[in-house]
Amino acid sequence: MGEHDSPPFWRRRLGKVLRELRESARISPSEACTRLDFSPARLSRMESGQTAPEPVVLKAMLDVYGVPASDWTWYLDLGREARKKGWWQAYGLSAMGYVALEEAASSVRDFGLAYIPGLLQTEDYVRAVLRDSPARFTKVRFENEVDVRLIRQRRLVSDADALDLTAFVDEGALRRPVGGPQVMRTQLHWLVARAELPNVTLRVVPTAVGQHAGMMSAFTVLSFPSLQDPDIAYVEHAAGSVFLEKADEVRACTLRFDRLDALALPVDESVELIERIAAEGST
């Protein structure tokens, strides 16, 4: 379990493992609650990854589910990771939100429709986006949100645990002067620089293609190092955001990326277009 592992992610993993152990032992939720002296809500919170059991509780669960004591070490190590706090919680963010999953991911596929993807935004662009957010931030919370977004970007240049990013951006997002012409011009130059990173693939979906598969909304697909952890999709909307974990829902998002892949400009042509748009804004 490495430097950038995410405790909430391990809580989700532990919850899934505990549910599978219970089901393999042919123990119903109600029977488990009776034998462990749990309320149904407590068991549900553990199996959904909202909370992680304390060591003594985890040992009791393993015992009831028939796991030999000689095999407990792996589960106890997993529980230890799951009970830690994520760095983002010090900034007031939810323990179980998007950042928690991105921190555990090995690759991100992100489509930006109205805005530049967050992992590629400059600080001034971030501030402009957050100022127009429907959320009412206090001054402290606003600065925390900015800091968290910039900290997330460090993984793009990390030697220890670099994040692979494939970003498709609608041309309209490149031409929309978020924060004003100067902020946008700097943002475009930053995109060109980020595109040089070996773990970043940046491509533009040009306006000339007309209607396309991404016009419904921006969306993100997160992939993880272990095959035990399937991809998760994330979609923001006017009322908040939603995680999509069902296989058919994630597949639908993946298929949209495949369709965008067929329409987007190659990397070199995408960079050339971004440079042209930046130059147009300078005149």
N, C-alpha and C positions, 0 to 999 in steps of 0.2 A: 504494500500500500504506500504510494509515493507521495511526494511533496504536495501535489495539487489535488489529492483525493478530497472528496466532498463528504463530510459527515452525513448530511441529509440524504445523499445518494446511498450511502451504506445503510442508513436506516431503511430505505426502500428495499434494498437488497436483502437485509436481515428479515424484514417483514415478509417478503416473498418466500424466503427460505423456511421461516417458521410455519407459514401457512402450508407449504408443500410437505413439511415434516408431519404436521398434524393430519393432513389428508392422507398421506402414505400410511400413517398409523391407523387410519379409519376411525378417527375420533372427530365427532361433530363439534361445532363451536360451543354448543350448550354443554356437552360432556366435558370439554376442555375447561370451560369456565367453572364447572362444578368441582373438578379435580384440582384445579389451581386456585380456587377461591377468587376468581376474577369476576368482574361485571362484564356483560357482553360488550359494553362500550370500550372497556380497557383492552380486551382482546382485539377488538376491531382496530383500535388506534395502533396497536403493535403490528398487526398483520398488514396494515395499510402504510406503515412506515412513518406515521406521524410522531410516534414516540419509540424509544428503544428501552428494553427492559434492563434493570439493574442486574449485575452479575448473579446474585443469588436467585433472582426471578428467572433469568435465562437458564440457569442450571436446572431449576425445577421444571421448566418447560421441556428441556432436552430429556430429562429423566422420564417425564410423563409420556413423551413421544417415542420412547424406546431407543434413544441414541446412546450407545455404549459410552461410558465415561472416558474411555481411552480415545474417543473421537471428538471430545469436546473442545480441544484447543482451538481449532479453526473457527468454531462458532463464537467462542469467547473473545478471540481476537477481533472478529467481525463486530461483535457487540461493543468492544472498546472503541473502535473507530466510529461506530454509529453514535456513541454518546458524546463525542467531541462537538465543539461549536465551530461553525464556519467563520472565516475571517470577515465576511460581509455582514454578519450579525452585529458586529461592533459599530456598523454604520446604520443600524436600525432597519435593515432589510429582513424580510421573512426568511426563516431557517429553511423553508421548503420551496422557495420560489425558483424562478428561472436561473438565477446565478448559481444556485446549488447544483443544478444539473449540468450547466455549461462547464463548471469547474471540474466535473468528473468526466466530461466528454473528451474524446480524442480527436473528433472532427466535427465541424459545423458546416451545414449547407444553409445559406441564408439568402432570401430574395427580398430586396428592398424595392418597394413600389413607390411610396411617396417620399421616403427618406433614405439617406445613405445608411447601410447597416451599421449598428452601434459599434461593432469592433473596429470599424474603419473611420469613425468620426473624430474630428479635431475637437479640442476642448471648447473653442468658441462655438462650433456647430452644436455640440452637446448642450451648451448653455441656451442657445437659441431654441433648440427643440424642447427642452424642459420648460422654458419660459412659456411656451404655448401649450403645455400639457394641461389637460382638464383637471389633473390632480392639483390640489392647493397645498404647495409645499411651504413649510416654514423656511426661514433663511438657512438654518442648520441642516434641515432635511434636504434642501436644494443642493447645498454644497456636498453633502454626503452622496447624493445621487450622482453628481458629477464625478466625485472621487472614485466611486465604485466602477463607473463605466470606464474610466481611464485605467484603473488597476486591472480590470478584465483584459484590456488590450495588451498587457505585458506578456501574456502567454504567446502572442504572435512572434515575439522575439526572444523567448525563453530558450536557453540551451538545454535545460533539464527536461522540460515537458512542453515542447512547442505544440500549439493547437493548429491543426490543419483547417483552413478556412476556404470554402468555395463560396464566393459571393456573386450573385447575379443582381444587377441593378438596372431598373428601368431608366431609359434615357431621360424621361421627364424629371426624375429625382435629381439628375445631374444639372438640369437647366433651371430648376427652381431655386431662386436665391435666398435660401434659408439663412437668416441672420444678416442679410444684406450682401451686396456684390463683393466686398472685400473678404468677408468671412467665407463666402462660397468659393471664391477664387483660391483662397488658401486651402480650402477643403479639397478642391479638385487636384491641386498640386500634391496634396498629401496622399490622395488615392493613387496617383501615379507612382509615388515613392513606395507605398505599401505593396503595390503590384509586383515590385521587384523581389519581395521576400519569397524564398523557395516553397514555403508552406501556404502561400496565399495565391488563390486563383481568382482573378477579378475579370468579370465579363459583363458587357452591356447588352441589354435587350433593346435594340433600336426602335424608335418610334415608327420607322418605315415598315416594320412587320405588321402594323395594324393591331387588331385585337389579338390577345394572346392568353395563355393559360394562367398567367399570374395576376390578371387584372382584378380578380376578386379581392385579394388582400396580400399583404406581405406574410411570409411564413418562414419557419426555421425547422430544420431536421437535425437532431443531435444523434451522433453515433458514439459508441463507447468501446473501450479496449477489449472487453470480454464478450465472447459470443453468448454468454449467459444473459447479457443485458441488451435487449432489442432496442432499436431506434425509437426515439420519442420525438414527436412533432410539437411545435409550439406556435400558436397563432394569437396575435393581439387583435382586439376589436374595440369598438367604441365604448363598451361597458367594462372592459378589462382584458382578460387574456384566458386562454385555455390550453391545457396540455392534452395531446392526443396520443394514446398509448395502445389502442386496439389495432391489431395488425392491419385490418382493412383501411382504417383511417390514415395510418402512417403510410401505407402503400399508395393511397391517393395523393398524398403530398409528394412522395418520391416520384410518382409518375408525372406530376406537374413539373418537377425539376427536370425530368428527362425531356419533357416537351419544350421547356425553356432552353435546355441545352441545345436543342436542334435549331433554335431561333437566334440565340445570342451570338454576337460577334466573337471571333477568336480573340485570344488575349491581346495579341499585338494590335489588332484593329480597334479593340476596346480602349486600349491605352491611347492610341492616336486620336480617337474620338474625344476622350476626356481632355486631352491636351488642346484640341481645337476649341472645345467649348470654353475652356479656361482662357484661351487667347481671345475669343470673341468677347468675353466679359471684361477684357482689359482695354478694349478699344472704345 
